[in-house]
Amino acid sequence: MKKRQGFVSNSSTSSFVILGIPFNDDAYTEAQIEDFECDKGYMILYEGGECGVSETIIGIYIADGDDTCFGGESMSLIELNEKAEKLVYEFGVNLSEVKIYSGVRMC
């Protein structure tokens, strides 16, 4: 029997790490939400969706299993803090509300 080490994936799932905050999508129009996802590059994890989060989250990608540019790269705490400050500025939340979320999503 062969043993496989490391992350194992197939074409239907992708791992991710995001820096995110709780998100009340009811407070925004569909056009605004599309702008967040498409033009501003945020990822939205919906409560009860395939990622298993207990509340809706909006965030900035830190790493994505679909993107090979994250393989072996690093991010400084200063860069991470800059991303956190972007969320604080954009959504008017406290820095203490920003968290790191990780998981697997369906593609």
C-alpha positions in Angstrom: 0.0 0.0 0.0 1.3 3.5 -0.9 1.2 6.3 1.6 0.7 9.8 0.4 2.2 12.7 2.4 1.1 16.3 2.3 -2.1 17.9 1.1 -4.1 15.7 -1.2 -6.7 17.3 -3.5 -8.7 16.6 -6.5 -10.2 18.9 -9.1 -13.4 19.6 -7.1 -11.9 21.1 -4.0 -9.4 23.8 -3.1 -7.8 24.8 0.2 -7.7 28.4 1.3 -6.5 30.8 4.0 -8.1 34.2 4.3 -7.9 37.1 6.7 -11.6 37.9 7.4 -14.3 39.5 9.4 -18.0 38.7 10.0 -20.1 40.1 7.1 -23.7 41.1 7.1 -24.5 40.5 3.4 -28.1 41.8 4.0 -26.7 45.3 4.4 -25.3 45.4 0.8 -26.9 45.2 -2.6 -26.1 42.3 -5.0 -24.1 44.7 -7.1 -22.0 45.8 -4.1 -21.4 42.1 -3.2 -20.4 41.4 -6.8 -18.0 44.3 -6.7 -16.4 43.0 -3.4 -15.9 39.6 -5.0 -15.0 40.5 -8.6 -13.4 43.9 -8.6 -11.9 44.1 -5.1 -10.9 40.4 -4.8 -12.6 39.6 -1.5 -13.7 36.0 -0.8 -17.1 35.5 0.9 -17.8 32.4 2.9 -21.5 32.0 3.4 -23.0 30.6 6.7 -24.1 27.1 6.2 -22.2 26.8 2.9 -19.6 24.3 1.9 -16.8 25.8 4.0 -18.6 25.1 7.3 -18.5 28.6 8.8 -21.1 29.4 11.4 -21.5 33.0 10.2 -21.0 34.8 6.9 -17.3 36.0 6.5 -15.7 38.3 4.0 -12.0 38.3 3.6 -8.8 38.7 1.7 -6.9 35.7 0.3 -3.7 34.9 2.1 -3.2 31.6 0.3 -5.3 29.6 -2.2 -4.6 26.0 -3.2 -5.5 26.9 -6.8 -2.7 29.4 -7.0 0.8 28.1 -7.4 2.4 31.4 -6.6 1.8 30.8 -2.8 3.8 27.6 -2.8 6.7 28.1 -0.5 6.3 31.9 -0.3 6.0 33.9 2.8 4.2 37.0 4.1 5.6 39.3 6.7 3.5 40.4 9.7 3.7 44.0 8.4 2.0 42.8 5.1 -0.6 40.8 7.0 -1.3 43.9 9.2 -1.7 46.0 6.0 -4.4 43.5 4.8 -6.1 43.6 8.2 -6.1 47.4 8.1 -7.7 47.3 4.6 -10.6 45.3 6.1 -10.9 47.7 9.1 -11.0 50.7 6.7 -13.3 49.2 4.1 -15.9 47.8 6.6 -15.5 50.0 9.7 -14.7 47.2 12.1 -12.3 47.0 15.0 -8.9 45.4 14.4 -9.8 42.8 17.1 -12.6 41.4 14.8 -10.1 40.4 12.1 -9.3 36.7 12.2 -7.6 34.1 10.0 -9.9 31.5 8.5 -8.8 28.3 6.6 -10.6 25.4 5.1 -11.5 23.7 1.9 -14.1 24.9 -0.6 -15.8 23.4 -3.6 -14.6 24.6 -7.0 
